Amino acid sequence: MNAREGGPLVEEIERAGIDLNEGMVLKMDGELHHGDACIHRLALLSTPSGWFNRLNGAVFGHRRAARVLYPVLRTGRNLTLRLLGRDRITGARA
């Protein structure tokens, strides 16, 4: 979903004290996973079909790798958004 559009889930995430400008969130089984925990969970859910899914699962399926690499990915995302002139997500914690 696009957090820039707001909505009940975005409000729930903000109430949990999570800043969506600092990383993605996965809600699974009623639990919120943020940042490197999110990308690790997604990797565990990925299927082995396709080279991207296999690479994603192989790298981010390891908790330590997700913890180390996620800040690099987040920095790249933030830089890309800045270069595209996108503002921070409004309503997100500052």
GUMI-413333 format. One record per residue (C-alpha): residue in one letter; y negated, x, z. Coordinates in steps of 0.2 Angstrom, whole numbers, plus 5000, padded with zeros to 4 digits. Last residue first. Layout:
<zamis>
<zami code="a" c2="Y" c1="X" c3="Z"/>
...
</zamis>
This chain:
<zamis>
<zami code="a" c2="4933" c1="5047" c3="5064"/>
<zami code="r" c2="4945" c1="5034" c3="5066"/>
<zami code="a" c2="4949" c1="5024" c3="5050"/>
<zami code="g" c2="4937" c1="5009" c3="5047"/>
<zami code="t" c2="4933" c1="5016" c3="5030"/>
<zami code="i" c2="4945" c1="5027" c3="5022"/>
<zami code="r" c2="4936" c1="5043" c3="5018"/>
<zami code="d" c2="4926" c1="5043" c3="5002"/>
<zami code="r" c2="4932" c1="5047" c3="4985"/>
<zami code="g" c2="4922" c1="5059" c3="4974"/>
<zami code="l" c2="4936" c1="5064" c3="4963"/>
<zami code="l" c2="4934" c1="5082" c3="4969"/>
<zami code="r" c2="4934" c1="5076" c3="4987"/>
<zami code="l" c2="4950" c1="5066" c3="4984"/>
<zami code="t" c2="4958" c1="5081" c3="4977"/>
<zami code="l" c2="4953" c1="5092" c3="4991"/>
<zami code="n" c2="4960" c1="5080" c3="5004"/>
<zami code="r" c2="4976" c1="5078" c3="4994"/>
<zami code="g" c2="4978" c1="5097" c3="4993"/>
<zami code="t" c2="4974" c1="5099" c3="5012"/>
<zami code="r" c2="4987" c1="5085" c3="5016"/>
<zami code="l" c2="5000" c1="5095" c3="5005"/>
<zami code="v" c2="4997" c1="5111" c3="5015"/>
<zami code="p" c2="4997" c1="5102" c3="5031"/>
<zami code="y" c2="5014" c1="5094" c3="5026"/>
<zami code="l" c2="5023" c1="5111" c3="5023"/>
<zami code="v" c2="5026" c1="5118" c3="5040"/>
<zami code="r" c2="5031" c1="5101" c3="5049"/>
<zami code="a" c2="5041" c1="5096" c3="5034"/>
<zami code="a" c2="5050" c1="5112" c3="5033"/>
<zami code="r" c2="5054" c1="5111" c3="5052"/>
<zami code="r" c2="5061" c1="5093" c3="5050"/>
<zami code="h" c2="5073" c1="5098" c3="5036"/>
<zami code="g" c2="5074" c1="5083" c3="5024"/>
<zami code="f" c2="5057" c1="5089" c3="5017"/>
<zami code="v" c2="5064" c1="5103" c3="5006"/>
<zami code="a" c2="5082" c1="5097" c3="5000"/>
<zami code="g" c2="5077" c1="5078" c3="5000"/>
<zami code="n" c2="5061" c1="5081" c3="4990"/>
<zami code="l" c2="5070" c1="5093" c3="4978"/>
<zami code="r" c2="5084" c1="5080" c3="4975"/>
<zami code="n" c2="5072" c1="5066" c3="4973"/>
<zami code="f" c2="5062" c1="5076" c3="4961"/>
<zami code="w" c2="5077" c1="5081" c3="4951"/>
<zami code="g" c2="5083" c1="5063" c3="4948"/>
<zami code="s" c2="5096" c1="5053" c3="4958"/>
<zami code="p" c2="5100" c1="5061" c3="4975"/>
<zami code="t" c2="5093" c1="5046" c3="4984"/>
<zami code="s" c2="5078" c1="5047" c3="4996"/>
<zami code="l" c2="5079" c1="5040" c3="5014"/>
<zami code="l" c2="5080" c1="5056" c3="5022"/>
<zami code="a" c2="5065" c1="5062" c3="5012"/>
<zami code="l" c2="5055" c1="5047" c3="5017"/>
<zami code="r" c2="5059" c1="5051" c3="5036"/>
<zami code="h" c2="5053" c1="5069" c3="5034"/>
<zami code="i" c2="5037" c1="5063" c3="5024"/>
<zami code="c" c2="5033" c1="5052" c3="5039"/>
<zami code="a" c2="5037" c1="5064" c3="5053"/>
<zami code="d" c2="5025" c1="5077" c3="5044"/>
<zami code="g" c2="5011" c1="5064" c3="5044"/>
<zami code="h" c2="5014" c1="5048" c3="5054"/>
<zami code="h" c2="5029" c1="5038" c3="5058"/>
<zami code="l" c2="5026" c1="5020" c3="5065"/>
<zami code="e" c2="5040" c1="5011" c3="5072"/>
<zami code="g" c2="5045" c1="4992" c3="5069"/>
<zami code="d" c2="5061" c1="4997" c3="5060"/>
<zami code="m" c2="5051" c1="5008" c3="5048"/>
<zami code="k" c2="5032" c1="5009" c3="5046"/>
<zami code="l" c2="5028" c1="5024" c3="5037"/>
<zami code="v" c2="5011" c1="5032" c3="5038"/>
<zami code="m" c2="5001" c1="5045" c3="5028"/>
<zami code="g" c2="4990" c1="5058" c3="5034"/>
<zami code="e" c2="4973" c1="5063" c3="5042"/>
<zami code="n" c2="4962" c1="5050" c3="5034"/>
<zami code="l" c2="4974" c1="5037" c3="5040"/>
<zami code="d" c2="4969" c1="5042" c3="5058"/>
<zami code="i" c2="4982" c1="5035" c3="5070"/>
<zami code="g" c2="4977" c1="5028" c3="5087"/>
<zami code="a" c2="4990" c1="5015" c3="5087"/>
<zami code="r" c2="4976" c1="5002" c3="5085"/>
<zami code="e" c2="4972" c1="5011" c3="5069"/>
<zami code="i" c2="4990" c1="5008" c3="5063"/>
<zami code="e" c2="4990" c1="4990" c3="5068"/>
<zami code="e" c2="4973" c1="4987" c3="5059"/>
<zami code="v" c2="4980" c1="4995" c3="5043"/>
<zami code="l" c2="4995" c1="4984" c3="5044"/>
<zami code="p" c2="4984" c1="4969" c3="5046"/>
<zami code="g" c2="4973" c1="4972" c3="5031"/>
<zami code="g" c2="4963" c1="4986" c3="5024"/>
<zami code="e" c2="4960" c1="4988" c3="5005"/>
<zami code="r" c2="4957" c1="5007" c3="5008"/>
<zami code="a" c2="4975" c1="5008" c3="5015"/>
<zami code="n" c2="4982" c1="5005" c3="4998"/>
<zami code="m" c2="5000" c1="5000" c3="5000"/>
</zamis>
